[in-house]
Amino acid sequence: DGWAIIAVITINTGIGFFTELRAVRSMEALFKLGKVSTRVRRAGKIIKIDAEELVPGDLVIIEGGDIITADLRIIQQSKL
């Protein structure tokens, strides 16, 4: 009787562990999808950064289809 209870508890623990692991991986994947990156000109070079890293004074490079990640002032445009 005791071995059956131990077996059920062990199986239940294993199922719970793997279910939790899948949930954590799913949340990490959703978090990565939610991150937005943008291209900026810093120190004369164009680099790609996370939108969270934008600071006042960054020159953001915008192209068609880009998501605008912050309040921006357009200082130069072409074919708008």
Chimera marker file (.cmm) of the C-alpha trace (Angstrom):
<marker_set name="trace">
<marker id="1" x="0.000" y="0.000" z="0.000" r="1" g="1" b="0" radius="0.5"/>
<marker id="2" x="2.816" y="2.387" z="0.907" r="1" g="1" b="0" radius="0.5"/>
<marker id="3" x="4.682" y="1.786" z="-2.352" r="1" g="1" b="0" radius="0.5"/>
<marker id="4" x="1.582" y="2.624" z="-4.386" r="1" g="1" b="0" radius="0.5"/>
<marker id="5" x="1.204" y="5.940" z="-2.570" r="1" g="1" b="0" radius="0.5"/>
<marker id="6" x="4.905" y="6.746" z="-3.061" r="1" g="1" b="0" radius="0.5"/>
<marker id="7" x="4.618" y="5.863" z="-6.769" r="1" g="1" b="0" radius="0.5"/>
<marker id="8" x="1.560" y="8.099" z="-7.238" r="1" g="1" b="0" radius="0.5"/>
<marker id="9" x="3.252" y="10.991" z="-5.415" r="1" g="1" b="0" radius="0.5"/>
<marker id="10" x="6.417" y="10.571" z="-7.507" r="1" g="1" b="0" radius="0.5"/>
<marker id="11" x="4.472" y="10.497" z="-10.776" r="1" g="1" b="0" radius="0.5"/>
<marker id="12" x="2.388" y="13.492" z="-9.709" r="1" g="1" b="0" radius="0.5"/>
<marker id="13" x="5.537" y="15.428" z="-8.787" r="1" g="1" b="0" radius="0.5"/>
<marker id="14" x="7.142" y="14.621" z="-12.145" r="1" g="1" b="0" radius="0.5"/>
<marker id="15" x="4.062" y="15.705" z="-14.089" r="1" g="1" b="0" radius="0.5"/>
<marker id="16" x="3.848" y="18.926" z="-12.063" r="1" g="1" b="0" radius="0.5"/>
<marker id="17" x="7.528" y="19.685" z="-12.631" r="1" g="1" b="0" radius="0.5"/>
<marker id="18" x="7.348" y="19.256" z="-16.403" r="1" g="1" b="0" radius="0.5"/>
<marker id="19" x="4.100" y="21.223" z="-16.627" r="1" g="1" b="0" radius="0.5"/>
<marker id="20" x="5.692" y="24.090" z="-14.703" r="1" g="1" b="0" radius="0.5"/>
<marker id="21" x="8.805" y="23.920" z="-16.896" r="1" g="1" b="0" radius="0.5"/>
<marker id="22" x="6.690" y="24.205" z="-20.056" r="1" g="1" b="0" radius="0.5"/>
<marker id="23" x="4.808" y="27.170" z="-18.591" r="1" g="1" b="0" radius="0.5"/>
<marker id="24" x="8.058" y="28.978" z="-17.768" r="1" g="1" b="0" radius="0.5"/>
<marker id="25" x="9.412" y="28.384" z="-21.269" r="1" g="1" b="0" radius="0.5"/>
<marker id="26" x="6.166" y="29.662" z="-22.787" r="1" g="1" b="0" radius="0.5"/>
<marker id="27" x="6.348" y="32.827" z="-20.694" r="1" g="1" b="0" radius="0.5"/>
<marker id="28" x="9.966" y="33.400" z="-21.740" r="1" g="1" b="0" radius="0.5"/>
<marker id="29" x="8.992" y="33.028" z="-25.400" r="1" g="1" b="0" radius="0.5"/>
<marker id="30" x="6.139" y="35.512" z="-24.982" r="1" g="1" b="0" radius="0.5"/>
<marker id="31" x="8.480" y="37.947" z="-23.258" r="1" g="1" b="0" radius="0.5"/>
<marker id="32" x="10.927" y="37.734" z="-26.168" r="1" g="1" b="0" radius="0.5"/>
<marker id="33" x="8.102" y="38.370" z="-28.655" r="1" g="1" b="0" radius="0.5"/>
<marker id="34" x="7.064" y="41.458" z="-26.711" r="1" g="1" b="0" radius="0.5"/>
<marker id="35" x="10.487" y="43.083" z="-26.937" r="1" g="1" b="0" radius="0.5"/>
<marker id="36" x="10.725" y="45.780" z="-29.539" r="1" g="1" b="0" radius="0.5"/>
<marker id="37" x="14.037" y="46.847" z="-30.981" r="1" g="1" b="0" radius="0.5"/>
<marker id="38" x="14.870" y="49.956" z="-32.937" r="1" g="1" b="0" radius="0.5"/>
<marker id="39" x="17.770" y="51.331" z="-34.928" r="1" g="1" b="0" radius="0.5"/>
<marker id="40" x="19.489" y="54.469" z="-33.654" r="1" g="1" b="0" radius="0.5"/>
<marker id="41" x="22.462" y="56.574" z="-34.649" r="1" g="1" b="0" radius="0.5"/>
<marker id="42" x="24.908" y="56.906" z="-31.761" r="1" g="1" b="0" radius="0.5"/>
<marker id="43" x="28.426" y="58.264" z="-32.101" r="1" g="1" b="0" radius="0.5"/>
<marker id="44" x="28.017" y="58.314" z="-35.875" r="1" g="1" b="0" radius="0.5"/>
<marker id="45" x="27.157" y="54.606" z="-36.091" r="1" g="1" b="0" radius="0.5"/>
<marker id="46" x="23.766" y="52.996" z="-36.683" r="1" g="1" b="0" radius="0.5"/>
<marker id="47" x="23.104" y="50.279" z="-34.099" r="1" g="1" b="0" radius="0.5"/>
<marker id="48" x="20.106" y="48.149" z="-33.139" r="1" g="1" b="0" radius="0.5"/>
<marker id="49" x="18.997" y="48.405" z="-29.483" r="1" g="1" b="0" radius="0.5"/>
<marker id="50" x="16.010" y="47.431" z="-27.355" r="1" g="1" b="0" radius="0.5"/>
<marker id="51" x="13.408" y="50.192" z="-27.254" r="1" g="1" b="0" radius="0.5"/>
<marker id="52" x="13.794" y="50.282" z="-23.457" r="1" g="1" b="0" radius="0.5"/>
<marker id="53" x="17.351" y="51.573" z="-23.937" r="1" g="1" b="0" radius="0.5"/>
<marker id="54" x="16.291" y="54.721" z="-25.826" r="1" g="1" b="0" radius="0.5"/>
<marker id="55" x="17.434" y="57.950" z="-24.195" r="1" g="1" b="0" radius="0.5"/>
<marker id="56" x="16.673" y="61.593" z="-24.973" r="1" g="1" b="0" radius="0.5"/>
<marker id="57" x="18.858" y="62.720" z="-27.833" r="1" g="1" b="0" radius="0.5"/>
<marker id="58" x="18.950" y="59.397" z="-29.695" r="1" g="1" b="0" radius="0.5"/>
<marker id="59" x="18.448" y="59.714" z="-33.436" r="1" g="1" b="0" radius="0.5"/>
<marker id="60" x="16.003" y="56.938" z="-34.346" r="1" g="1" b="0" radius="0.5"/>
<marker id="61" x="16.086" y="55.521" z="-37.869" r="1" g="1" b="0" radius="0.5"/>
<marker id="62" x="12.528" y="54.757" z="-39.042" r="1" g="1" b="0" radius="0.5"/>
<marker id="63" x="11.561" y="52.776" z="-42.141" r="1" g="1" b="0" radius="0.5"/>
<marker id="64" x="8.229" y="51.638" z="-43.528" r="1" g="1" b="0" radius="0.5"/>
<marker id="65" x="6.568" y="49.041" z="-41.303" r="1" g="1" b="0" radius="0.5"/>
<marker id="66" x="8.581" y="49.963" z="-38.194" r="1" g="1" b="0" radius="0.5"/>
<marker id="67" x="6.846" y="50.217" z="-34.833" r="1" g="1" b="0" radius="0.5"/>
<marker id="68" x="7.319" y="53.645" z="-33.260" r="1" g="1" b="0" radius="0.5"/>
<marker id="69" x="8.563" y="52.865" z="-29.770" r="1" g="1" b="0" radius="0.5"/>
<marker id="70" x="8.566" y="56.292" z="-28.133" r="1" g="1" b="0" radius="0.5"/>
<marker id="71" x="7.521" y="59.908" z="-28.529" r="1" g="1" b="0" radius="0.5"/>
<marker id="72" x="9.732" y="61.164" z="-31.327" r="1" g="1" b="0" radius="0.5"/>
<marker id="73" x="10.376" y="64.422" z="-33.109" r="1" g="1" b="0" radius="0.5"/>
<marker id="74" x="11.011" y="64.047" z="-36.841" r="1" g="1" b="0" radius="0.5"/>
<marker id="75" x="14.028" y="66.144" z="-37.774" r="1" g="1" b="0" radius="0.5"/>
<marker id="76" x="14.574" y="64.830" z="-41.291" r="1" g="1" b="0" radius="0.5"/>
<marker id="77" x="12.363" y="62.780" z="-43.578" r="1" g="1" b="0" radius="0.5"/>
<marker id="78" x="12.478" y="61.300" z="-47.027" r="1" g="1" b="0" radius="0.5"/>
<marker id="79" x="9.487" y="59.961" z="-48.986" r="1" g="1" b="0" radius="0.5"/>
<marker id="80" x="7.154" y="60.300" z="-46.013" r="1" g="1" b="0" radius="0.5"/>
<link id1="1" id2="2" r="1" g="1" b="0" radius="0.2"/>
<link id1="2" id2="3" r="1" g="1" b="0" radius="0.2"/>
<link id1="3" id2="4" r="1" g="1" b="0" radius="0.2"/>
<link id1="4" id2="5" r="1" g="1" b="0" radius="0.2"/>
<link id1="5" id2="6" r="1" g="1" b="0" radius="0.2"/>
<link id1="6" id2="7" r="1" g="1" b="0" radius="0.2"/>
<link id1="7" id2="8" r="1" g="1" b="0" radius="0.2"/>
<link id1="8" id2="9" r="1" g="1" b="0" radius="0.2"/>
<link id1="9" id2="10" r="1" g="1" b="0" radius="0.2"/>
<link id1="10" id2="11" r="1" g="1" b="0" radius="0.2"/>
<link id1="11" id2="12" r="1" g="1" b="0" radius="0.2"/>
<link id1="12" id2="13" r="1" g="1" b="0" radius="0.2"/>
<link id1="13" id2="14" r="1" g="1" b="0" radius="0.2"/>
<link id1="14" id2="15" r="1" g="1" b="0" radius="0.2"/>
<link id1="15" id2="16" r="1" g="1" b="0" radius="0.2"/>
<link id1="16" id2="17" r="1" g="1" b="0" radius="0.2"/>
<link id1="17" id2="18" r="1" g="1" b="0" radius="0.2"/>
<link id1="18" id2="19" r="1" g="1" b="0" radius="0.2"/>
<link id1="19" id2="20" r="1" g="1" b="0" radius="0.2"/>
<link id1="20" id2="21" r="1" g="1" b="0" radius="0.2"/>
<link id1="21" id2="22" r="1" g="1" b="0" radius="0.2"/>
<link id1="22" id2="23" r="1" g="1" b="0" radius="0.2"/>
<link id1="23" id2="24" r="1" g="1" b="0" radius="0.2"/>
<link id1="24" id2="25" r="1" g="1" b="0" radius="0.2"/>
<link id1="25" id2="26" r="1" g="1" b="0" radius="0.2"/>
<link id1="26" id2="27" r="1" g="1" b="0" radius="0.2"/>
<link id1="27" id2="28" r="1" g="1" b="0" radius="0.2"/>
<link id1="28" id2="29" r="1" g="1" b="0" radius="0.2"/>
<link id1="29" id2="30" r="1" g="1" b="0" radius="0.2"/>
<link id1="30" id2="31" r="1" g="1" b="0" radius="0.2"/>
<link id1="31" id2="32" r="1" g="1" b="0" radius="0.2"/>
<link id1="32" id2="33" r="1" g="1" b="0" radius="0.2"/>
<link id1="33" id2="34" r="1" g="1" b="0" radius="0.2"/>
<link id1="34" id2="35" r="1" g="1" b="0" radius="0.2"/>
<link id1="35" id2="36" r="1" g="1" b="0" radius="0.2"/>
<link id1="36" id2="37" r="1" g="1" b="0" radius="0.2"/>
<link id1="37" id2="38" r="1" g="1" b="0" radius="0.2"/>
<link id1="38" id2="39" r="1" g="1" b="0" radius="0.2"/>
<link id1="39" id2="40" r="1" g="1" b="0" radius="0.2"/>
<link id1="40" id2="41" r="1" g="1" b="0" radius="0.2"/>
<link id1="41" id2="42" r="1" g="1" b="0" radius="0.2"/>
<link id1="42" id2="43" r="1" g="1" b="0" radius="0.2"/>
<link id1="43" id2="44" r="1" g="1" b="0" radius="0.2"/>
<link id1="44" id2="45" r="1" g="1" b="0" radius="0.2"/>
<link id1="45" id2="46" r="1" g="1" b="0" radius="0.2"/>
<link id1="46" id2="47" r="1" g="1" b="0" radius="0.2"/>
<link id1="47" id2="48" r="1" g="1" b="0" radius="0.2"/>
<link id1="48" id2="49" r="1" g="1" b="0" radius="0.2"/>
<link id1="49" id2="50" r="1" g="1" b="0" radius="0.2"/>
<link id1="50" id2="51" r="1" g="1" b="0" radius="0.2"/>
<link id1="51" id2="52" r="1" g="1" b="0" radius="0.2"/>
<link id1="52" id2="53" r="1" g="1" b="0" radius="0.2"/>
<link id1="53" id2="54" r="1" g="1" b="0" radius="0.2"/>
<link id1="54" id2="55" r="1" g="1" b="0" radius="0.2"/>
<link id1="55" id2="56" r="1" g="1" b="0" radius="0.2"/>
<link id1="56" id2="57" r="1" g="1" b="0" radius="0.2"/>
<link id1="57" id2="58" r="1" g="1" b="0" radius="0.2"/>
<link id1="58" id2="59" r="1" g="1" b="0" radius="0.2"/>
<link id1="59" id2="60" r="1" g="1" b="0" radius="0.2"/>
<link id1="60" id2="61" r="1" g="1" b="0" radius="0.2"/>
<link id1="61" id2="62" r="1" g="1" b="0" radius="0.2"/>
<link id1="62" id2="63" r="1" g="1" b="0" radius="0.2"/>
<link id1="63" id2="64" r="1" g="1" b="0" radius="0.2"/>
<link id1="64" id2="65" r="1" g="1" b="0" radius="0.2"/>
<link id1="65" id2="66" r="1" g="1" b="0" radius="0.2"/>
<link id1="66" id2="67" r="1" g="1" b="0" radius="0.2"/>
<link id1="67" id2="68" r="1" g="1" b="0" radius="0.2"/>
<link id1="68" id2="69" r="1" g="1" b="0" radius="0.2"/>
<link id1="69" id2="70" r="1" g="1" b="0" radius="0.2"/>
<link id1="70" id2="71" r="1" g="1" b="0" radius="0.2"/>
<link id1="71" id2="72" r="1" g="1" b="0" radius="0.2"/>
<link id1="72" id2="73" r="1" g="1" b="0" radius="0.2"/>
<link id1="73" id2="74" r="1" g="1" b="0" radius="0.2"/>
<link id1="74" id2="75" r="1" g="1" b="0" radius="0.2"/>
<link id1="75" id2="76" r="1" g="1" b="0" radius="0.2"/>
<link id1="76" id2="77" r="1" g="1" b="0" radius="0.2"/>
<link id1="77" id2="78" r="1" g="1" b="0" radius="0.2"/>
<link id1="78" id2="79" r="1" g="1" b="0" radius="0.2"/>
<link id1="79" id2="80" r="1" g="1" b="0" radius="0.2"/>
</marker_set>
